[in-house]
Amino acid sequence: MIGNQIGKRYAEAIYEVAVQKNEVKSIYDVLNATMELYKTDVDFRNFITHPLIKESEKKETLKKIFSDSNEGVEILFYILEKGRIAQIREIVAEYVKLDYAKNQILDVEATFAVALSDEQKEKLSKNLENKTGKKIKLVVNVDKSLIGGGIIKIGDEVTDGSIRRQLETLTQK
């Protein structure tokens, strides 16, 4: 919970700077790459969080890794100086939420018993855009245990139109 509050506060400040500098995408790329490194590379995580390694050494390393994005590196330096690099996941998650809210984009996760064709995905996206009035970022999953039908998750709202769910409902009645 506290991590989310910290992430939100930092993400808001970083996003505001990114908008002012017109570098929302490039700063996201640097933040996301750092988060991926932090999650997957134990050596990087140990190096960047080690209390005995000087901050200047950490900054030099970050500068070498992200030499193509000066503004993104400055943001990482700020996070590092404030001792919040361990909250990079929360910061990135909140940053994405802010960007999606500003650009009216919704994350939609759709799960079906069989894979959808590109035409079906496009039609589903268009229908959801018409229903919500927002741009849709669609992720489609396949779950063969559904038997048929599908489940659509938009934020916290879940619409379960699977045959499995219908059979469960019938069994309960």
C-alpha positions in Angstrom: 0.0 0.0 0.0 2.7 2.5 0.9 4.7 1.4 -2.2 1.7 2.4 -4.3 1.4 5.8 -2.7 5.1 6.4 -3.2 4.9 5.1 -6.8 1.9 7.4 -7.5 3.6 10.5 -6.0 6.8 9.9 -8.0 5.0 9.0 -11.2 2.9 12.1 -11.1 6.0 14.3 -10.7 7.9 12.4 -13.4 4.9 12.4 -15.8 4.5 16.2 -15.4 8.2 16.7 -16.3 7.9 14.3 -19.2 4.9 16.2 -20.6 6.7 19.5 -20.2 9.7 18.2 -22.0 7.6 16.3 -24.6 9.4 13.1 -23.8 6.6 10.9 -22.3 7.5 7.9 -24.5 11.3 8.1 -24.1 11.1 8.5 -20.3 8.7 5.6 -20.1 11.2 3.5 -22.2 14.0 4.3 -19.7 11.9 3.7 -16.7 10.5 0.4 -18.1 14.0 -0.8 -19.1 15.3 0.0 -15.6 12.4 -1.9 -14.1 13.0 -4.9 -16.3 16.7 -4.9 -15.4 15.8 -4.6 -11.7 13.4 -7.5 -11.9 15.5 -9.9 -14.0 19.1 -9.1 -13.4 20.2 -9.9 -9.8 23.7 -8.4 -10.3 22.1 -5.1 -11.4 19.7 -5.1 -8.5 22.4 -5.8 -6.0 24.7 -3.2 -7.5 22.1 -0.4 -7.7 20.8 -1.0 -4.1 24.1 -1.8 -2.4 24.6 0.8 0.4 28.5 0.7 0.2 28.7 1.5 -3.5 28.9 5.3 -4.1 26.0 7.0 -5.7 28.4 8.5 -8.3 29.4 5.0 -9.4 25.7 4.0 -9.8 25.0 7.2 -11.8 28.0 6.5 -14.1 26.7 3.0 -14.7 23.1 4.3 -15.4 24.6 6.9 -17.7 26.4 4.2 -19.7 23.4 2.0 -20.0 21.0 4.8 -21.0 23.3 7.0 -23.0 20.7 7.8 -25.6 18.1 9.4 -23.3 19.5 12.3 -21.3 16.2 13.3 -19.7 15.4 9.7 -18.8 18.8 9.3 -17.1 18.2 12.5 -15.1 14.9 11.1 -13.9 16.7 7.9 -12.9 19.3 10.0 -11.0 16.5 11.7 -9.1 14.9 8.3 -8.2 18.3 7.0 -7.1 19.1 10.1 -5.0 15.8 9.8 -3.2 16.4 6.2 -2.4 13.4 5.0 -4.3 14.9 2.7 -6.9 13.4 -0.3 -5.1 9.9 1.2 -5.9 10.6 1.3 -9.6 7.8 -1.2 -10.4 5.2 0.9 -8.6 6.5 4.1 -10.2 6.3 2.6 -13.7 2.8 1.1 -13.1 1.5 4.5 -11.9 3.2 6.3 -14.8 1.4 4.1 -17.3 -1.9 4.6 -15.5 -1.4 8.4 -15.8 -0.6 8.2 -19.5 -3.5 5.9 -20.2 -5.9 8.2 -18.3 -4.6 11.3 -20.1 -4.9 9.6 -23.5 -8.1 7.8 -22.7 -6.8 4.3 -23.2 -8.2 1.3 -21.5 -6.4 -2.0 -20.8 -8.7 -4.8 -21.8 -7.9 -8.5 -21.2 -10.1 -10.9 -23.2 -9.9 -14.7 -22.6 -11.6 -17.1 -25.0 -11.7 -20.9 -25.5 -10.0 -20.6 -29.0 -7.7 -18.1 -30.5 -9.3 -15.1 -32.3 -8.5 -14.2 -35.9 -7.1 -10.7 -36.5 -10.5 -9.7 -38.0 -12.3 -10.8 -34.8 -9.8 -9.0 -32.6 -10.3 -5.8 -34.6 -14.1 -6.2 -34.4 -13.9 -6.7 -30.7 -11.7 -3.6 -30.2 -14.0 -1.5 -32.3 -17.1 -2.6 -30.3 -15.4 -1.9 -27.0 -14.2 1.5 -28.3 -17.8 2.3 -29.2 -19.1 1.1 -25.9 -16.5 2.9 -23.7 -15.7 5.9 -25.8 -12.0 5.3 -25.2 -9.1 3.7 -27.1 -8.6 0.0 -26.3 -5.3 -1.8 -25.7 -6.5 -5.4 -26.2 -4.7 -8.5 -24.9 -6.2 -11.8 -25.9 -5.6 -15.0 -24.0 -6.7 -18.6 -24.8 -8.0 -20.8 -22.0 -9.2 -24.2 -23.3 -11.0 -24.9 -20.0 -13.7 -22.3 -20.9 -15.3 -24.8 -23.4 -16.7 -21.8 -25.3 -17.6 -18.1 -25.1 -15.3 -15.7 -23.3 -14.4 -13.5 -20.4 -13.7 -9.8 -20.9 -11.9 -7.8 -18.1 -11.9 -4.0 -18.3 -10.2 -2.6 -15.3 -12.0 -4.1 -12.3 -15.1 -5.0 -14.3 -15.3 -8.6 -15.4 -17.9 -9.8 -17.9 -18.0 -13.6 -17.9 -19.9 -15.0 -20.9 -18.2 -18.4 -20.9 -20.1 -21.6 -21.3 -18.2 -22.9 -18.2 -19.7 -20.1 -16.1 -23.2 -20.6 -17.5 -23.0 -24.3 -16.7 -21.8 -23.5 -13.1 -24.8 -21.1 -12.8 -27.2 -23.7 -14.0 -25.7 -26.3 -11.6 -26.2 -23.9 -8.7 -29.8 -23.3 -9.5 
